[in-house]
Amino acid sequence: MYLITDRWSEFNQLYVLDASGKHTPLVPDIKWDGEDLAVSDDGARVAYVVNEDGASRLYLLDGST
């Protein structure tokens, strides 16, 4: 499961949560707040938005990595 939370950071960060409850940052060391994310139906791509100093910036990741 993908999620955005500030539970483990001072910023809203993007995480992958596995079945055991282990959380792993989707993109380590982001210094900005994650605002939104979407996963393609086949899981091949993950799009996320980060608020970088007041501007929303869209990123796209390969979901298989």
N, C-alpha and C positions, 0 to 999 in steps of 0.2 A: 504494500500500500504506500502511496506517496502522500505526503502531508506537508503543510507549512505550519510551523510553530516556533515560539520563542522559549519553549520549555528548557532547552539545553544551550541557549545562547541569549545574548542581549538583543539580538535582531531576530525578526521572523526569518527562519531559515527553511530550506527545502530538504526534506528527509525521505529516505526509504525505510519503512518499518516492516521487518520480516515477521513470519509466523511466531517466532520465539519472543518477539517484543524488542529485539535488538534494533536500534536506530543508527542509520548511517547517513551522513550528509550527502545529498545528491551532488552538490557543488561545494567542496570544502573552501573555507576562508572567504566567503562573501562578506563584505563589510557594509552591506546595505540590506534593507528589508525586502524579503520576497513578498510579492503581492498576490500572485495567482499562478496556477499551473494547470496544465491539461495534458492528458495522455491519449495518444491515438488508440483507436479501437483494437488494433493488433499489437499494441505495446511497443511498436518500433520507434516511435518518436515521443519525446517529452518536451513540451513548450512551457516556458515559465517567464514571468515578468518580475523584474527587480526595480525598485524605486531607487534610482541612483541620483542622489542629491536633488530630489524633487522631480526628476524626469523618469517616466516609466520606460524601461528598455526590455525588449523581447529577445529571448534566447531560445535556441532549439538544440536538443541533445539527441543522440542516438540512444534509444531505450534499451538496446541489447548490451550496451557496455555499462 
